[in-house]
Amino acid sequence: MKKVSFKTLGCRLNQYETDALVTQFHQAGYQVVKDSSMADITVINTCTVTNQSDQKSRSTINQAVRKNKDAMVVVTGCMANNHKEKLEANDKITYVVDNERKSQIVSLVDAHFKGELVHPEAYAGDVFGFEAVDQSLHTRTSIKVQDGCDNFCTYCIVPSVRGRAVSRPLDQILDNVKRVVDNGFKEIVITGVNIGRYNYEGYNIEKAVEKIADLPGDFRVRISSLEPDGFGPDFHRIFEHPKMAPHLHLCIQSGSDNILLKMRRMYTSSSFMDIIDTFRKHQPDFNFTTDVIVGFPGESENDFMETVRLSKEARFSHIHTFRYSRRKGTRADRLDDQLDEKLKAERSEVIRKISNENRIQYMDSMIGKKQRILIEKVDGNGMAHGYGEHYLPILFKAPDAARNVFREVVMKTVEPADPPLILGEFIPD
C-alpha cells in the first residue's frame, strides 16, 4: 500500500480540497500518513495571495524534499497557477497541478505508478470534481459551492489563479451535504472564493443555504469568509434557522472609504456597518470576524485611523491582519506612494492589539450563556476541546466526552491563554 501525506497552506477552500483529496486517495487504496518522511507521495496545496504566502509555500516544498528525497512531490494550489514555470523548472518537484485539475491528482498519481507517461494538462479540468469527504483531517467538513471571482480588487491576484466566478449546481451541493452527513460529519462549512455571488438557475446564496439547512440530520451549518457586497438585505434572516451558526467572517479590508475606493471594493464603511447593525438588531450576540489590509498604497494616517475606529465599533472578535503585499499583474502594484514595511508592521501591530481586546470583551459578554459544543478532541485528562455555535474555543470536562459529538455547556470564565479560550461547565442531559 502506497503512503501519501499532505501539506496545506492558505484558505478554507484549500483545506476543503485537501480533505477531498484525502478521501479520494483513501478510496483508491492509499494509506494517509501525517509525516511526509514516511510517505511515498507528498501533496502540497499552496497559497500565493501574498509574498509571505509564497515564502511559506516554497519553504514547505523544500522541507518536504529534504525530509524524503525519494518521495513523489506534487505541488498544487494557487502558487501552481501563479508560478507554474518556476515550479516546473524545479527538478525536485515531480508534478505541478493547477487548481482546475486539482481533483485529478489521484488519477495522475495512479498513472505514474503504473509506468504511464503522464502530464497534468492531459487531464480535463473540473473545479467541482471532488468526491464527498468521508476521510478528513478535521471534525468539520466544507462544501464547495462556488469558485473563482469577478471582482478584480486592485490588490488581488485571485481571479488570475482561480479564474472567473462559477457556481456549482444546487443538486450536486445538496447531494454532497447528504453524503457527508451520512458519513458522520456534524458541522458543514459553506465555502468558495466569493460565495456571496453564488447564482445557479435562480438560486442565490440565501436560497441555496436555506435548502442546505432544511436537509434532515443532526448537523449545523457555518458560512466561511464572505464579501459584504454579494447578498441581499434579508440575508440575516437565514440565521434564524436553528441549524445556522451565528458567526460570519465578513471581510472589511479597510475602514477608510478612500482606500476602499482605491481597492475597488464595492461598498463603503457605512454600508458595511449597516450590515453589522442589522444582524445584531436581530441577534445581539452574533459574532463577526474579519480581514484587514494595512499599508495599502497611499494609506494616510487618517485612513488608518478610520480602520482603527471601525475595528473597535464593529467589535470583531478576531481580525486577520495582512500587511499589503505587492503582487505583479495587479493595478495596486503600479500605484504611487507605496508604504515602507516598517510602517506596515507598526500598523499591523495596532490592529492585532485591537483584535485581542475585542476578543476578550466578546468572550466576557458570553459568560453565563449556553453553547452547543462540537468536540474536536479529548486530552489525556478528560478535558474536551471544541467550538460553540458562535465559533468560540471552549474547554470543559465531561464524563462521556468523545470526538465529533455535541454537548451543552455553560460558559463560566475566560482563560487568558494565547489565544484566549473559555472554560465551560458541562450540562448533563
N, C-alpha and C positions, 0 to 999 in steps of 0.2 A: 504494500500500500504506500503510495507516494504521500509525502507530507507537505503541507502548504501553510505559510504564515502570512500575516497581513500587517501593514503599517498604514494608518490613515491620518491625514492632516486636513485641516480646514473645516468646512461647513457640515451641517447636519445632513445635507444631501449626499455628500461624500460618505458619511457614516452609514447612511441607509444603503448606498450602493455597495459598500464593503460587506455589510451584513447579507445582502442579496447574493453576493459572490461567495460568501461563506456557505450559504445554503446550497448554491449550485455545485461547488466543489465537493461538499459532503454527499450530495445526491449522486455525484459522479464517482464516488468511491475513494475520495482522498481523505486523509486524516488532517484535521486542522490543528496546528500547534501554535503556541504563543511565542516560542523562542525561535527566531529566524536561523540561529546557528544549528537547529535540529531539522530544518526544512529542506526539501528538495526544490521548492518554489517559494519565492517571496514576492508578494504583490504589494506594490507601494502606490497608494492612492493619494496623489499630490494636490497641493494648493498653490496658486500663483497670484493671489489677489494683491499682495504687497511684496516689496523687496525682501522683507523678513520671511514671508511665506516661501519665497524661492530659496532663501538660505536654509530654512528648516527642511525643505524638501530635498535639496542637494545633500545636506548633512545626513538625512535619513537614508538616502540611497547609498552614500558612501559607507555608513555604518553597516548596512545590510551586506554590502560587498565584502567588507573587512571581516565580518563575523562568519561568513560562509562563502568562500571563494568558488565552491563547486556548485552552488545553487543557481537555478534559473532565476533571473531578476526581471520582473515585469513591471514597468512604470506606466501608470495611467493617471487619470485626473486632469485638472486644468493646466498644470505645468506641461503635460504631454501635448497639449494643444498649443500652448504659448511658446514653448522652446523645443519643439519637436526635433528640428535638425540637430541642435546641440546635443540632445539626449541620444539620438540615434548614432551620433559620432562617438559616443562613449562605448568602447568595446566591452565594458563590464556589464552593460545592460543588454539583456537578451532580446526583449521586445519593448517597444514603445507603442501604447494603445491609446488612441484618442477617446474622448468622452462618448462620441457617437457609437463606438464599437466596444465600449467597456463591458457590456453584457455578454460579449462573445469570447471573453478571456478564457473560460473553461474549454471551449471548443478549440481555441488556438493552442492551449497547453496540451490537450489530448493529442492533437495532430502532431505536435512537436515530438512527444514521446513515442508516437507511432513511426517516427522517422520521416514524416512527410515534410516537404519544403513548403513553409507557410510564410505568409506576410499578413500583418494585421489588416491592411487595406483590402485584402481579398474577401473580408467578411462584411456582410451588409450591416449598415448602421441602424440601430434601434434604441433610442434613449429610454424607452419603456420596456425593453426586452428582458426584464428580470423576473425570476420566479418569486412567488410569495415566500417570505422569510420563515423558515422553521428552525434553523440553527443560527443563533445570534451571539454576538459578544456582549449584548445588553439585555436588560429585563424588558425594556420598552422597545417597540419597533416603529419604524417610519413607513409611511405610504407616500410614494412619489406621485403627485397629481399633475405636475407641470414641470417644464424645463425651459431654459433659455429666457432671454429678456429683450424687450424692445425699447427700454427707457433711455439707454445711451447716456447715463450720467457722465459728466465730463472727466471724472477721475477713474472710471471703472472700465476694466477690460473684460468683464464677464460676458457681454454679448459676443466678444471675439472668440472666447474659449468655450462657451456653452451654446452659442448660436441664438437664433431668433426664438421668440416665445412660441411654445407649442403646448397644448393641453391634452391630457390623457383622456380617452373615452371613459365616461362615467361608469359604464357597465364593468369595465376592467378594474376600475378603482374599487367598486363595491365587492366584486368577486375577490379581489386581493384582501380587502378587510375581513371578509367572511373567513377566508382561509387562514389568515394569521391569528384570528380569534380562536378558530378551531385548533390551531397549533399551540394555544395556551397563552398568548400574549394578552396582557390586560391594560396596556396603555398604547394607544395609536397616536403617532405624531404625524400630522399632515405637513408634507414638506415639498419643496420645489425651489426654483430660483426666484420667481416672482409670483407667488401663488395667489396674490390678490387679483391678478389678471387672468385667473382661470376662466375659460369660456368654452363650453362644449355643447353644441346643439341646444342653446337656450339656457343652459345651466351655468350660473356664475358660481363664485366660490361659496357664497352663503347657501345657495340651494344644494350644492354638492355636499357641503359639510352636514347640512340637515339630513340628507339621505344617509350619510355615514352614521351619524349619531342615532338614527332611528333603527339601525340594524339590531337584531337580537343579540344578547350576550352580556356578560358582566365585564365591561371594559369602559375606559374613559378615553376621551379624545382631547388631544392638545394640538394647538396650531403653532408651528415653528415661526421663524423670522418672517415678518410681513412688512411690506411697504405701506405707508399711510395714505396712498392715493389710488388704490385699486379696488375699493369696495364701497358699497352704498351707505346711506345714513342710518339704516336699520341693522347694520352688521352686528351691533351689540346684542340684538335680540336672540341670536343663535346660542348665546352663552346662558340663556335661561334654561336650556336643555340640561337635565341632571347629569348627562354624561360628559358635558363640556367642562374642561378645566378652566377656571377663571384666571388665565395668565396669557399675556401676549408679549412677544419680543417685537416691538414696534419701532422701526428704525428712524431716528430723527436726523442723525449725522451732524447737524449744526442748529443752534438756536437763533442764528442771525439770518434774516431774510436776504440780506445782501449776499451772503455766502451760499445760501440755498439756491439763489438765482444763478450764481456762477457755477454751482454744481449741476445745474439743470435738474433740480428736484422739483416735482410737480405739486408743491404745497407750500404753505407759509407756516411760520411758527404759531400763529394764532389758529389756523385751521387744524394744526396738529393738536394743540391744546383743547380745541373743541371736541376732538375725538376722545381724549383722555377724560374730559369733564362729563361727556355723555355716558361713557362706560361707568364712571364712578357714581354718577347720579343714580344709576340702577343697581350697581354693586359696589358699595363704598370700599370694600376690601380688595377689589380687583387689582392684580399685580401686573405692573408694566416693567419690562426691562428694555434696553435699547442699545444701539450702536452710536458712537460719536467719533467723528474725524476731527482731530485738532491739527492746526498748522496748514490748512489749505492755502494755496497761493492767494496773497492779498488779505489774509485774515488779520484784521487790526485788533488792537486791544479791546476796542468797543465791541467788535464782532465776537471776540472770545467771551467777553463778559455777558453777552446775550446768551451764549451757550451755557455759561455758569448759571445764569438766572433761570433759564428754562429747566436745566437739570435738577435744580432744587424745587422749582414749582411743580414739576411733573412727578416728583418723588419716585423716580425709577429705583427699584430695589437692586438693580445691577446695571452698570453702564460698561459695555465692552468698548474700550477706548483704543482707537487706532491713531497713530501718527500718520499724517498724509504721506503717501509713498508715490513717487513719480513712476508712471507706467508708460512706456513707449507706445505710441499709437493712440493715446487719449488726448483730448483737447486741453485738459488741465496741465499736461506736461509741457505745453507750448505757452502757457500763461507767464506773464512777467510777475515779479515780486514773489519769487519762491522763498519760503522762510527757512532759516537755518535749523539744523537738527537740535541744537541746544534749546532753542525756544519751544520747539515741538515737545521736547521731553519735559520741560517745565510745565507747559500747559496740560500735557497728558497726566502728570502727577496731580495737578489741581483737580481734574475731573475724577481721577481714581479716588481721591480722598472724599469727594462729594458722594461718589458711589458707595463707599464704605459707610459713610454716615447715614445715607439714605437707607441702606440695607439694615443697619441696626435699628433705626427708627421704625421701619416697616415690621421687622420681626417683633419688636417690643409691642407694637399695636395689635399683634395677633395673639399675644399671651392670654391664656384663659379660654381660647376658642378651640373648637374641634377641627380635626383634619382626618381625612381618609388617606392613609399612607400605603403606597405600594412599596413593599420591602424589596430592596435591591441586594442586600447581603446581611448575613448574621455573623458577628465575630465570635471568637472563642469564649467570650464572657456572656454570651447570650444576648448581646445588645444588637438590636435591629436598626439598620440604616435604610432610609428611604426618603421619598419625596411625597409631600401632600399635594392636593389639587392645585394649590397656589404656587407650586414649584419652590417650596422651601425645604431645605435639607433638615430632616428630623431624626433624632436618635432616641430610642426608647427600649425598655426591657419588657418582653412578653413571654409567657410560659410556653407558647406554641409558635414562636416566631419562625417563619420559613420564607425563603426567597420566592418572589413572584406571587405573593398573596396580599390582599388588602387587610388592613387593620385600622381600627379607630383609636385615636389618641386625643388627649387634651394637651395643648402646648403650655408648658409650665415656665421655663426660663430660657433666656438666650445665653448660649455658651460662647464667650468671646474668643473663639478659636480663629485660625486663619485657613480658610474663610470661616466666618461665624456660622453656627448652627443652632437649632432649637432642641432642647431636651423635652421630651414628651412623656406623658403618663398613659399607659395602655388602658383602654376602656373594655372590660370583659363583655362578651355577648350577653 
